[in-house]
């Protein structure tokens, strides 16, 4: 259900900031393959997809720390972190996008937003070296004027720095820039930036129900979001 606040905002929305993992792409299978190949190099047992989904969304450093914490003490995590990160990045780059899929109505939603004259930016906590080739492979790149990754600034979402930079890039007040994501990171970053925010229910959100996250509403797809803005 969409709240009154987004109904008030949507008549002036001129741009949209969209998250990547869990919002446009189901990338958890890519993470799973890369992480388990890394774990194999450390003689650690493979982990399940459901576990990976709980760890996605706060950047690669957090992902590796949480994966290592399944087996290692804090001291051992520090000891092995750099090697584990290097292994993970090597494996991830070799399969980036091979196992991930677009969520339903992502392309049609982006097309509808463009047809409505909306400017589009992607803000993700994924490093740009991973995000840009992935978006190109999946046919997303052409829709976005701006793409910022988790290493584009000194802080990642839920910090609002990237969202505020998009507003500056587009020369728009935050109230005119809608954020769409799948997690509390996206909602908190949008609130801190004073942007309206919609959430999708099918992503990761660190293993927690998205309905518990404060937002301006939940939409079933990017296409539904585009129709809402157009109305």
Biotite code that builds the C-alpha atoms (Angstrom):
import biotite.structure as struc

atoms = struc.array([
    struc.Atom([0.000, 0.000, 0.000], chain_id="A", res_id=1, res_name="UNK", atom_name="CA", element="C"),
    struc.Atom([1.387, 3.383, -0.978], chain_id="A", res_id=2, res_name="UNK", atom_name="CA", element="C"),
    struc.Atom([1.328, 6.039, 1.710], chain_id="A", res_id=3, res_name="UNK", atom_name="CA", element="C"),
    struc.Atom([-0.012, 9.574, 1.358], chain_id="A", res_id=4, res_name="UNK", atom_name="CA", element="C"),
    struc.Atom([3.545, 10.917, 1.375], chain_id="A", res_id=5, res_name="UNK", atom_name="CA", element="C"),
    struc.Atom([4.474, 9.239, -1.902], chain_id="A", res_id=6, res_name="UNK", atom_name="CA", element="C"),
    struc.Atom([1.156, 10.314, -3.408], chain_id="A", res_id=7, res_name="UNK", atom_name="CA", element="C"),
    struc.Atom([2.137, 13.861, -2.531], chain_id="A", res_id=8, res_name="UNK", atom_name="CA", element="C"),
    struc.Atom([5.646, 13.431, -3.913], chain_id="A", res_id=9, res_name="UNK", atom_name="CA", element="C"),
    struc.Atom([4.928, 11.616, -7.143], chain_id="A", res_id=10, res_name="UNK", atom_name="CA", element="C"),
    struc.Atom([3.503, 14.593, -9.013], chain_id="A", res_id=11, res_name="UNK", atom_name="CA", element="C"),
    struc.Atom([6.939, 16.243, -8.874], chain_id="A", res_id=12, res_name="UNK", atom_name="CA", element="C"),
    struc.Atom([9.246, 13.234, -9.262], chain_id="A", res_id=13, res_name="UNK", atom_name="CA", element="C"),
    struc.Atom([11.770, 13.997, -12.006], chain_id="A", res_id=14, res_name="UNK", atom_name="CA", element="C"),
    struc.Atom([14.441, 11.342, -11.416], chain_id="A", res_id=15, res_name="UNK", atom_name="CA", element="C"),
    struc.Atom([14.777, 7.882, -9.906], chain_id="A", res_id=16, res_name="UNK", atom_name="CA", element="C"),
    struc.Atom([17.719, 6.264, -8.098], chain_id="A", res_id=17, res_name="UNK", atom_name="CA", element="C"),
    struc.Atom([17.568, 2.471, -8.301], chain_id="A", res_id=18, res_name="UNK", atom_name="CA", element="C"),
    struc.Atom([19.543, -0.129, -6.365], chain_id="A", res_id=19, res_name="UNK", atom_name="CA", element="C"),
    struc.Atom([21.093, -3.085, -8.222], chain_id="A", res_id=20, res_name="UNK", atom_name="CA", element="C"),
    struc.Atom([21.420, -6.308, -6.187], chain_id="A", res_id=21, res_name="UNK", atom_name="CA", element="C"),
    struc.Atom([18.040, -7.506, -4.977], chain_id="A", res_id=22, res_name="UNK", atom_name="CA", element="C"),
    struc.Atom([16.179, -4.726, -6.801], chain_id="A", res_id=23, res_name="UNK", atom_name="CA", element="C"),
    struc.Atom([17.007, -5.148, -10.492], chain_id="A", res_id=24, res_name="UNK", atom_name="CA", element="C"),
    struc.Atom([19.049, -8.352, -10.406], chain_id="A", res_id=25, res_name="UNK", atom_name="CA", element="C"),
    struc.Atom([18.977, -11.542, -8.382], chain_id="A", res_id=26, res_name="UNK", atom_name="CA", element="C"),
    struc.Atom([22.738, -11.788, -7.962], chain_id="A", res_id=27, res_name="UNK", atom_name="CA", element="C"),
    struc.Atom([22.803, -14.084, -4.938], chain_id="A", res_id=28, res_name="UNK", atom_name="CA", element="C"),
    struc.Atom([23.632, -17.120, -7.134], chain_id="A", res_id=29, res_name="UNK", atom_name="CA", element="C"),
    struc.Atom([26.749, -15.294, -8.390], chain_id="A", res_id=30, res_name="UNK", atom_name="CA", element="C"),
    struc.Atom([27.775, -14.535, -4.805], chain_id="A", res_id=31, res_name="UNK", atom_name="CA", element="C"),
    struc.Atom([27.205, -18.160, -3.867], chain_id="A", res_id=32, res_name="UNK", atom_name="CA", element="C"),
    struc.Atom([29.480, -19.539, -6.578], chain_id="A", res_id=33, res_name="UNK", atom_name="CA", element="C"),
    struc.Atom([32.291, -17.047, -5.904], chain_id="A", res_id=34, res_name="UNK", atom_name="CA", element="C"),
    struc.Atom([32.086, -17.426, -2.122], chain_id="A", res_id=35, res_name="UNK", atom_name="CA", element="C"),
    struc.Atom([32.074, -21.218, -2.224], chain_id="A", res_id=36, res_name="UNK", atom_name="CA", element="C"),
    struc.Atom([35.053, -21.267, -4.575], chain_id="A", res_id=37, res_name="UNK", atom_name="CA", element="C"),
    struc.Atom([36.856, -19.000, -2.122], chain_id="A", res_id=38, res_name="UNK", atom_name="CA", element="C"),
    struc.Atom([35.847, -21.213, 0.801], chain_id="A", res_id=39, res_name="UNK", atom_name="CA", element="C"),
    struc.Atom([37.120, -24.271, -1.043], chain_id="A", res_id=40, res_name="UNK", atom_name="CA", element="C"),
    struc.Atom([40.572, -22.658, -1.227], chain_id="A", res_id=41, res_name="UNK", atom_name="CA", element="C"),
    struc.Atom([40.454, -22.347, 2.574], chain_id="A", res_id=42, res_name="UNK", atom_name="CA", element="C"),
    struc.Atom([39.272, -25.972, 2.938], chain_id="A", res_id=43, res_name="UNK", atom_name="CA", element="C"),
    struc.Atom([35.919, -24.751, 4.281], chain_id="A", res_id=44, res_name="UNK", atom_name="CA", element="C"),
    struc.Atom([32.574, -26.402, 3.566], chain_id="A", res_id=45, res_name="UNK", atom_name="CA", element="C"),
    struc.Atom([30.233, -24.873, 0.995], chain_id="A", res_id=46, res_name="UNK", atom_name="CA", element="C"),
    struc.Atom([27.372, -22.732, 2.319], chain_id="A", res_id=47, res_name="UNK", atom_name="CA", element="C"),
    struc.Atom([23.766, -22.472, 1.128], chain_id="A", res_id=48, res_name="UNK", atom_name="CA", element="C"),
    struc.Atom([22.060, -19.785, -0.935], chain_id="A", res_id=49, res_name="UNK", atom_name="CA", element="C"),
    struc.Atom([19.775, -18.812, 1.946], chain_id="A", res_id=50, res_name="UNK", atom_name="CA", element="C"),
    struc.Atom([22.819, -17.962, 4.056], chain_id="A", res_id=51, res_name="UNK", atom_name="CA", element="C"),
    struc.Atom([24.346, -15.802, 1.335], chain_id="A", res_id=52, res_name="UNK", atom_name="CA", element="C"),
    struc.Atom([21.109, -13.832, 0.952], chain_id="A", res_id=53, res_name="UNK", atom_name="CA", element="C"),
    struc.Atom([21.345, -12.763, 4.587], chain_id="A", res_id=54, res_name="UNK", atom_name="CA", element="C"),
    struc.Atom([24.830, -11.337, 4.019], chain_id="A", res_id=55, res_name="UNK", atom_name="CA", element="C"),
    struc.Atom([24.263, -9.371, 0.789], chain_id="A", res_id=56, res_name="UNK", atom_name="CA", element="C"),
    struc.Atom([23.783, -5.619, 0.668], chain_id="A", res_id=57, res_name="UNK", atom_name="CA", element="C"),
    struc.Atom([26.399, -3.979, 2.877], chain_id="A", res_id=58, res_name="UNK", atom_name="CA", element="C"),
    struc.Atom([29.382, -4.232, 0.554], chain_id="A", res_id=59, res_name="UNK", atom_name="CA", element="C"),
    struc.Atom([32.058, -6.797, -0.212], chain_id="A", res_id=60, res_name="UNK", atom_name="CA", element="C"),
    struc.Atom([34.030, -6.220, 2.988], chain_id="A", res_id=61, res_name="UNK", atom_name="CA", element="C"),
    struc.Atom([31.020, -6.983, 5.163], chain_id="A", res_id=62, res_name="UNK", atom_name="CA", element="C"),
    struc.Atom([30.177, -10.020, 3.014], chain_id="A", res_id=63, res_name="UNK", atom_name="CA", element="C"),
    struc.Atom([33.626, -11.541, 3.431], chain_id="A", res_id=64, res_name="UNK", atom_name="CA", element="C"),
    struc.Atom([33.737, -10.801, 7.153], chain_id="A", res_id=65, res_name="UNK", atom_name="CA", element="C"),
    struc.Atom([30.394, -12.488, 7.743], chain_id="A", res_id=66, res_name="UNK", atom_name="CA", element="C"),
    struc.Atom([31.288, -15.483, 5.599], chain_id="A", res_id=67, res_name="UNK", atom_name="CA", element="C"),
    struc.Atom([34.571, -15.967, 7.454], chain_id="A", res_id=68, res_name="UNK", atom_name="CA", element="C"),
    struc.Atom([32.822, -15.510, 10.802], chain_id="A", res_id=69, res_name="UNK", atom_name="CA", element="C"),
    struc.Atom([30.933, -18.744, 10.144], chain_id="A", res_id=70, res_name="UNK", atom_name="CA", element="C"),
    struc.Atom([34.172, -20.633, 10.836], chain_id="A", res_id=71, res_name="UNK", atom_name="CA", element="C"),
    struc.Atom([36.799, -18.262, 12.203], chain_id="A", res_id=72, res_name="UNK", atom_name="CA", element="C"),
    struc.Atom([37.379, -16.224, 15.346], chain_id="A", res_id=73, res_name="UNK", atom_name="CA", element="C"),
    struc.Atom([37.773, -12.447, 15.152], chain_id="A", res_id=74, res_name="UNK", atom_name="CA", element="C"),
    struc.Atom([41.561, -12.858, 15.230], chain_id="A", res_id=75, res_name="UNK", atom_name="CA", element="C"),
    struc.Atom([41.467, -15.431, 12.437], chain_id="A", res_id=76, res_name="UNK", atom_name="CA", element="C"),
    struc.Atom([39.199, -13.213, 10.333], chain_id="A", res_id=77, res_name="UNK", atom_name="CA", element="C"),
    struc.Atom([41.770, -10.423, 10.547], chain_id="A", res_id=78, res_name="UNK", atom_name="CA", element="C"),
    struc.Atom([44.524, -12.880, 9.676], chain_id="A", res_id=79, res_name="UNK", atom_name="CA", element="C"),
    struc.Atom([42.792, -14.315, 6.611], chain_id="A", res_id=80, res_name="UNK", atom_name="CA", element="C"),
    struc.Atom([40.721, -11.365, 5.411], chain_id="A", res_id=81, res_name="UNK", atom_name="CA", element="C"),
    struc.Atom([43.012, -10.015, 2.679], chain_id="A", res_id=82, res_name="UNK", atom_name="CA", element="C"),
    struc.Atom([43.606, -13.427, 1.128], chain_id="A", res_id=83, res_name="UNK", atom_name="CA", element="C"),
    struc.Atom([39.918, -14.279, 1.307], chain_id="A", res_id=84, res_name="UNK", atom_name="CA", element="C"),
    struc.Atom([38.936, -10.977, -0.298], chain_id="A", res_id=85, res_name="UNK", atom_name="CA", element="C"),
    struc.Atom([41.449, -11.419, -3.108], chain_id="A", res_id=86, res_name="UNK", atom_name="CA", element="C"),
    struc.Atom([40.220, -14.957, -3.742], chain_id="A", res_id=87, res_name="UNK", atom_name="CA", element="C"),
    struc.Atom([36.572, -13.895, -3.708], chain_id="A", res_id=88, res_name="UNK", atom_name="CA", element="C"),
    struc.Atom([37.162, -10.970, -6.090], chain_id="A", res_id=89, res_name="UNK", atom_name="CA", element="C"),
    struc.Atom([39.098, -13.175, -8.499], chain_id="A", res_id=90, res_name="UNK", atom_name="CA", element="C"),
    struc.Atom([36.339, -15.775, -8.598], chain_id="A", res_id=91, res_name="UNK", atom_name="CA", element="C"),
    struc.Atom([33.546, -13.205, -8.743], chain_id="A", res_id=92, res_name="UNK", atom_name="CA", element="C"),
    struc.Atom([35.046, -11.372, -11.699], chain_id="A", res_id=93, res_name="UNK", atom_name="CA", element="C"),
    struc.Atom([35.427, -14.659, -13.565], chain_id="A", res_id=94, res_name="UNK", atom_name="CA", element="C"),
    struc.Atom([31.693, -15.471, -13.285], chain_id="A", res_id=95, res_name="UNK", atom_name="CA", element="C"),
    struc.Atom([30.124, -12.002, -12.824], chain_id="A", res_id=96, res_name="UNK", atom_name="CA", element="C"),
    struc.Atom([26.573, -12.204, -14.179], chain_id="A", res_id=97, res_name="UNK", atom_name="CA", element="C"),
    struc.Atom([26.754, -15.831, -15.319], chain_id="A", res_id=98, res_name="UNK", atom_name="CA", element="C"),
    struc.Atom([24.324, -17.047, -12.644], chain_id="A", res_id=99, res_name="UNK", atom_name="CA", element="C"),
    struc.Atom([22.323, -13.873, -11.955], chain_id="A", res_id=100, res_name="UNK", atom_name="CA", element="C"),
    struc.Atom([18.936, -13.044, -13.499], chain_id="A", res_id=101, res_name="UNK", atom_name="CA", element="C"),
    struc.Atom([16.795, -9.976, -14.001], chain_id="A", res_id=102, res_name="UNK", atom_name="CA", element="C"),
    struc.Atom([13.726, -9.737, -11.809], chain_id="A", res_id=103, res_name="UNK", atom_name="CA", element="C"),
    struc.Atom([10.359, -9.586, -13.626], chain_id="A", res_id=104, res_name="UNK", atom_name="CA", element="C"),
    struc.Atom([9.399, -6.288, -15.279], chain_id="A", res_id=105, res_name="UNK", atom_name="CA", element="C"),
    struc.Atom([12.753, -4.611, -14.677], chain_id="A", res_id=106, res_name="UNK", atom_name="CA", element="C"),
    struc.Atom([13.397, -3.711, -18.319], chain_id="A", res_id=107, res_name="UNK", atom_name="CA", element="C"),
    struc.Atom([9.776, -2.760, -18.999], chain_id="A", res_id=108, res_name="UNK", atom_name="CA", element="C"),
    struc.Atom([9.831, -0.662, -15.836], chain_id="A", res_id=109, res_name="UNK", atom_name="CA", element="C"),
    struc.Atom([12.988, 1.165, -16.895], chain_id="A", res_id=110, res_name="UNK", atom_name="CA", element="C"),
    struc.Atom([11.560, 1.717, -20.360], chain_id="A", res_id=111, res_name="UNK", atom_name="CA", element="C"),
    struc.Atom([8.376, 3.151, -18.874], chain_id="A", res_id=112, res_name="UNK", atom_name="CA", element="C"),
    struc.Atom([10.359, 5.484, -16.639], chain_id="A", res_id=113, res_name="UNK", atom_name="CA", element="C"),
    struc.Atom([12.414, 6.723, -19.564], chain_id="A", res_id=114, res_name="UNK", atom_name="CA", element="C"),
    struc.Atom([9.277, 7.187, -21.653], chain_id="A", res_id=115, res_name="UNK", atom_name="CA", element="C"),
    struc.Atom([7.899, 9.375, -18.861], chain_id="A", res_id=116, res_name="UNK", atom_name="CA", element="C"),
    struc.Atom([10.951, 11.609, -19.093], chain_id="A", res_id=117, res_name="UNK", atom_name="CA", element="C"),
    struc.Atom([12.500, 10.492, -15.817], chain_id="A", res_id=118, res_name="UNK", atom_name="CA", element="C"),
    struc.Atom([16.270, 10.655, -15.373], chain_id="A", res_id=119, res_name="UNK", atom_name="CA", element="C"),
    struc.Atom([17.765, 7.456, -13.983], chain_id="A", res_id=120, res_name="UNK", atom_name="CA", element="C"),
    struc.Atom([20.730, 6.704, -11.731], chain_id="A", res_id=121, res_name="UNK", atom_name="CA", element="C"),
    struc.Atom([21.917, 3.453, -10.188], chain_id="A", res_id=122, res_name="UNK", atom_name="CA", element="C"),
    struc.Atom([23.430, 3.510, -6.699], chain_id="A", res_id=123, res_name="UNK", atom_name="CA", element="C"),
    struc.Atom([24.732, 0.198, -5.406], chain_id="A", res_id=124, res_name="UNK", atom_name="CA", element="C"),
    struc.Atom([27.056, -0.974, -2.652], chain_id="A", res_id=125, res_name="UNK", atom_name="CA", element="C"),
    struc.Atom([28.690, -3.314, -5.178], chain_id="A", res_id=126, res_name="UNK", atom_name="CA", element="C"),
    struc.Atom([32.160, -2.129, -6.275], chain_id="A", res_id=127, res_name="UNK", atom_name="CA", element="C"),
    struc.Atom([32.097, -0.410, -9.659], chain_id="A", res_id=128, res_name="UNK", atom_name="CA", element="C"),
    struc.Atom([34.503, -2.988, -11.112], chain_id="A", res_id=129, res_name="UNK", atom_name="CA", element="C"),
    struc.Atom([31.743, -5.552, -10.547], chain_id="A", res_id=130, res_name="UNK", atom_name="CA", element="C"),
    struc.Atom([28.688, -3.358, -11.136], chain_id="A", res_id=131, res_name="UNK", atom_name="CA", element="C"),
    struc.Atom([29.536, -1.818, -14.507], chain_id="A", res_id=132, res_name="UNK", atom_name="CA", element="C"),
    struc.Atom([30.316, -5.038, -16.440], chain_id="A", res_id=133, res_name="UNK", atom_name="CA", element="C"),
    struc.Atom([27.352, -6.757, -14.799], chain_id="A", res_id=134, res_name="UNK", atom_name="CA", element="C"),
    struc.Atom([24.962, -4.014, -15.874], chain_id="A", res_id=135, res_name="UNK", atom_name="CA", element="C"),
    struc.Atom([26.396, -4.120, -19.398], chain_id="A", res_id=136, res_name="UNK", atom_name="CA", element="C"),
    struc.Atom([26.006, -7.898, -19.595], chain_id="A", res_id=137, res_name="UNK", atom_name="CA", element="C"),
    struc.Atom([22.392, -7.751, -18.448], chain_id="A", res_id=138, res_name="UNK", atom_name="CA", element="C"),
    struc.Atom([21.339, -4.915, -20.755], chain_id="A", res_id=139, res_name="UNK", atom_name="CA", element="C"),
    struc.Atom([20.909, -2.290, -18.035], chain_id="A", res_id=140, res_name="UNK", atom_name="CA", element="C"),
    struc.Atom([23.680, 0.201, -18.765], chain_id="A", res_id=141, res_name="UNK", atom_name="CA", element="C"),
    struc.Atom([21.907, 2.178, -21.478], chain_id="A", res_id=142, res_name="UNK", atom_name="CA", element="C"),
    struc.Atom([19.107, 3.244, -19.143], chain_id="A", res_id=143, res_name="UNK", atom_name="CA", element="C"),
    struc.Atom([21.295, 5.053, -16.601], chain_id="A", res_id=144, res_name="UNK", atom_name="CA", element="C"),
    struc.Atom([22.958, 8.435, -16.828], chain_id="A", res_id=145, res_name="UNK", atom_name="CA", element="C"),
    struc.Atom([24.866, 7.912, -13.583], chain_id="A", res_id=146, res_name="UNK", atom_name="CA", element="C"),
    struc.Atom([26.153, 4.822, -11.780], chain_id="A", res_id=147, res_name="UNK", atom_name="CA", element="C"),
    struc.Atom([27.808, 4.934, -8.355], chain_id="A", res_id=148, res_name="UNK", atom_name="CA", element="C"),
    struc.Atom([29.231, 1.896, -6.572], chain_id="A", res_id=149, res_name="UNK", atom_name="CA", element="C"),
    struc.Atom([30.216, 1.057, -3.040], chain_id="A", res_id=150, res_name="UNK", atom_name="CA", element="C"),
    struc.Atom([33.732, 2.331, -3.703], chain_id="A", res_id=151, res_name="UNK", atom_name="CA", element="C"),
    struc.Atom([32.704, 5.592, -5.401], chain_id="A", res_id=152, res_name="UNK", atom_name="CA", element="C"),
    struc.Atom([32.689, 7.490, -2.105], chain_id="A", res_id=153, res_name="UNK", atom_name="CA", element="C"),
    struc.Atom([34.190, 7.166, 1.361], chain_id="A", res_id=154, res_name="UNK", atom_name="CA", element="C"),
    struc.Atom([30.922, 5.755, 2.729], chain_id="A", res_id=155, res_name="UNK", atom_name="CA", element="C"),
    struc.Atom([28.326, 3.268, 1.446], chain_id="A", res_id=156, res_name="UNK", atom_name="CA", element="C"),
    struc.Atom([24.566, 3.117, 1.882], chain_id="A", res_id=157, res_name="UNK", atom_name="CA", element="C"),
    struc.Atom([22.882, 3.581, 4.346], chain_id="A", res_id=158, res_name="UNK", atom_name="CA", element="C"),
    struc.Atom([24.951, 6.764, 4.273], chain_id="A", res_id=159, res_name="UNK", atom_name="CA", element="C"),
    struc.Atom([23.205, 9.250, 1.928], chain_id="A", res_id=160, res_name="UNK", atom_name="CA", element="C"),
    struc.Atom([26.353, 10.599, 0.272], chain_id="A", res_id=161, res_name="UNK", atom_name="CA", element="C"),
    struc.Atom([25.811, 8.832, -3.078], chain_id="A", res_id=162, res_name="UNK", atom_name="CA", element="C"),
    struc.Atom([22.131, 9.778, -3.269], chain_id="A", res_id=163, res_name="UNK", atom_name="CA", element="C"),
    struc.Atom([22.934, 13.404, -2.505], chain_id="A", res_id=164, res_name="UNK", atom_name="CA", element="C"),
    struc.Atom([25.576, 13.372, -5.246], chain_id="A", res_id=165, res_name="UNK", atom_name="CA", element="C"),
    struc.Atom([22.985, 12.120, -7.740], chain_id="A", res_id=166, res_name="UNK", atom_name="CA", element="C"),
    struc.Atom([20.676, 14.974, -6.742], chain_id="A", res_id=167, res_name="UNK", atom_name="CA", element="C"),
    struc.Atom([23.562, 17.389, -7.322], chain_id="A", res_id=168, res_name="UNK", atom_name="CA", element="C"),
    struc.Atom([24.430, 15.733, -10.654], chain_id="A", res_id=169, res_name="UNK", atom_name="CA", element="C"),
    struc.Atom([20.843, 16.156, -11.830], chain_id="A", res_id=170, res_name="UNK", atom_name="CA", element="C"),
    struc.Atom([20.494, 19.610, -10.222], chain_id="A", res_id=171, res_name="UNK", atom_name="CA", element="C"),
    struc.Atom([17.324, 18.473, -8.472], chain_id="A", res_id=172, res_name="UNK", atom_name="CA", element="C"),
    struc.Atom([16.045, 18.858, -4.933], chain_id="A", res_id=173, res_name="UNK", atom_name="CA", element="C"),
    struc.Atom([15.975, 15.502, -3.096], chain_id="A", res_id=174, res_name="UNK", atom_name="CA", element="C"),
    struc.Atom([12.162, 15.666, -2.854], chain_id="A", res_id=175, res_name="UNK", atom_name="CA", element="C"),
    struc.Atom([12.058, 15.331, -6.650], chain_id="A", res_id=176, res_name="UNK", atom_name="CA", element="C"),
    struc.Atom([14.299, 12.240, -6.731], chain_id="A", res_id=177, res_name="UNK", atom_name="CA", element="C"),
    struc.Atom([12.675, 8.916, -5.848], chain_id="A", res_id=178, res_name="UNK", atom_name="CA", element="C"),
    struc.Atom([14.816, 6.061, -4.517], chain_id="A", res_id=179, res_name="UNK", atom_name="CA", element="C"),
    struc.Atom([13.843, 2.430, -5.136], chain_id="A", res_id=180, res_name="UNK", atom_name="CA", element="C"),
    struc.Atom([15.511, -0.459, -3.322], chain_id="A", res_id=181, res_name="UNK", atom_name="CA", element="C"),
    struc.Atom([15.043, -3.753, -1.551], chain_id="A", res_id=182, res_name="UNK", atom_name="CA", element="C"),
    struc.Atom([16.538, -3.183, 1.887], chain_id="A", res_id=183, res_name="UNK", atom_name="CA", element="C"),
    struc.Atom([16.822, -1.051, 4.990], chain_id="A", res_id=184, res_name="UNK", atom_name="CA", element="C"),
    struc.Atom([20.088, 0.315, 3.553], chain_id="A", res_id=185, res_name="UNK", atom_name="CA", element="C"),
    struc.Atom([18.160, 1.901, 0.687], chain_id="A", res_id=186, res_name="UNK", atom_name="CA", element="C"),
    struc.Atom([15.378, 3.239, 2.903], chain_id="A", res_id=187, res_name="UNK", atom_name="CA", element="C"),
    struc.Atom([17.749, 4.712, 5.489], chain_id="A", res_id=188, res_name="UNK", atom_name="CA", element="C"),
    struc.Atom([19.922, 6.347, 2.832], chain_id="A", res_id=189, res_name="UNK", atom_name="CA", element="C"),
    struc.Atom([16.863, 7.868, 1.167], chain_id="A", res_id=190, res_name="UNK", atom_name="CA", element="C"),
    struc.Atom([15.473, 9.173, 4.437], chain_id="A", res_id=191, res_name="UNK", atom_name="CA", element="C"),
    struc.Atom([18.825, 10.725, 5.343], chain_id="A", res_id=192, res_name="UNK", atom_name="CA", element="C"),
    struc.Atom([18.976, 12.374, 1.920], chain_id="A", res_id=193, res_name="UNK", atom_name="CA", element="C"),
    struc.Atom([15.332, 13.515, 2.214], chain_id="A", res_id=194, res_name="UNK", atom_name="CA", element="C"),
    struc.Atom([14.346, 11.562, -0.892], chain_id="A", res_id=195, res_name="UNK", atom_name="CA", element="C"),
    struc.Atom([11.062, 9.645, -1.085], chain_id="A", res_id=196, res_name="UNK", atom_name="CA", element="C"),
    struc.Atom([11.605, 5.885, -1.196], chain_id="A", res_id=197, res_name="UNK", atom_name="CA", element="C"),
    struc.Atom([9.753, 2.823, -2.460], chain_id="A", res_id=198, res_name="UNK", atom_name="CA", element="C"),
    struc.Atom([10.795, -0.751, -1.693], chain_id="A", res_id=199, res_name="UNK", atom_name="CA", element="C"),
    struc.Atom([10.350, -4.008, -3.584], chain_id="A", res_id=200, res_name="UNK", atom_name="CA", element="C"),
    struc.Atom([9.397, -7.139, -1.608], chain_id="A", res_id=201, res_name="UNK", atom_name="CA", element="C"),
    struc.Atom([11.454, -9.772, -3.442], chain_id="A", res_id=202, res_name="UNK", atom_name="CA", element="C"),
    struc.Atom([15.035, -8.767, -2.566], chain_id="A", res_id=203, res_name="UNK", atom_name="CA", element="C"),
    struc.Atom([17.362, -9.657, 0.280], chain_id="A", res_id=204, res_name="UNK", atom_name="CA", element="C"),
    struc.Atom([17.124, -7.089, 3.129], chain_id="A", res_id=205, res_name="UNK", atom_name="CA", element="C"),
    struc.Atom([19.649, -9.017, 5.214], chain_id="A", res_id=206, res_name="UNK", atom_name="CA", element="C"),
    struc.Atom([17.166, -11.833, 5.838], chain_id="A", res_id=207, res_name="UNK", atom_name="CA", element="C"),
    struc.Atom([14.539, -9.559, 7.426], chain_id="A", res_id=208, res_name="UNK", atom_name="CA", element="C"),
    struc.Atom([10.979, -8.831, 6.251], chain_id="A", res_id=209, res_name="UNK", atom_name="CA", element="C"),
    struc.Atom([10.880, -5.690, 4.111], chain_id="A", res_id=210, res_name="UNK", atom_name="CA", element="C"),
    struc.Atom([7.479, -4.829, 5.598], chain_id="A", res_id=211, res_name="UNK", atom_name="CA", element="C"),
    struc.Atom([9.258, -3.895, 8.838], chain_id="A", res_id=212, res_name="UNK", atom_name="CA", element="C"),
    struc.Atom([11.284, -1.171, 7.104], chain_id="A", res_id=213, res_name="UNK", atom_name="CA", element="C"),
    struc.Atom([9.901, 2.369, 7.194], chain_id="A", res_id=214, res_name="UNK", atom_name="CA", element="C"),
    struc.Atom([9.329, 3.685, 3.661], chain_id="A", res_id=215, res_name="UNK", atom_name="CA", element="C"),
    struc.Atom([6.783, 5.438, 1.453], chain_id="A", res_id=216, res_name="UNK", atom_name="CA", element="C"),
    struc.Atom([5.418, 2.155, 0.183], chain_id="A", res_id=217, res_name="UNK", atom_name="CA", element="C"),
    struc.Atom([6.099, -1.255, -1.292], chain_id="A", res_id=218, res_name="UNK", atom_name="CA", element="C"),
    struc.Atom([5.699, -1.909, -5.029], chain_id="A", res_id=219, res_name="UNK", atom_name="CA", element="C"),
    struc.Atom([5.634, -5.309, -6.680], chain_id="A", res_id=220, res_name="UNK", atom_name="CA", element="C"),
    struc.Atom([8.004, -4.284, -9.488], chain_id="A", res_id=221, res_name="UNK", atom_name="CA", element="C"),
    struc.Atom([9.780, -1.397, -11.190], chain_id="A", res_id=222, res_name="UNK", atom_name="CA", element="C"),
    struc.Atom([6.943, -1.341, -13.703], chain_id="A", res_id=223, res_name="UNK", atom_name="CA", element="C"),
    struc.Atom([4.432, -0.749, -10.908], chain_id="A", res_id=224, res_name="UNK", atom_name="CA", element="C"),
    struc.Atom([6.656, 2.049, -9.610], chain_id="A", res_id=225, res_name="UNK", atom_name="CA", element="C"),
    struc.Atom([6.770, 3.626, -13.076], chain_id="A", res_id=226, res_name="UNK", atom_name="CA", element="C"),
    struc.Atom([2.981, 3.487, -13.352], chain_id="A", res_id=227, res_name="UNK", atom_name="CA", element="C"),
    struc.Atom([2.602, 5.053, -9.922], chain_id="A", res_id=228, res_name="UNK", atom_name="CA", element="C"),
    struc.Atom([4.872, 7.949, -10.836], chain_id="A", res_id=229, res_name="UNK", atom_name="CA", element="C"),
    struc.Atom([3.114, 8.444, -14.165], chain_id="A", res_id=230, res_name="UNK", atom_name="CA", element="C"),
    struc.Atom([-0.285, 8.623, -12.438], chain_id="A", res_id=231, res_name="UNK", atom_name="CA", element="C"),
])
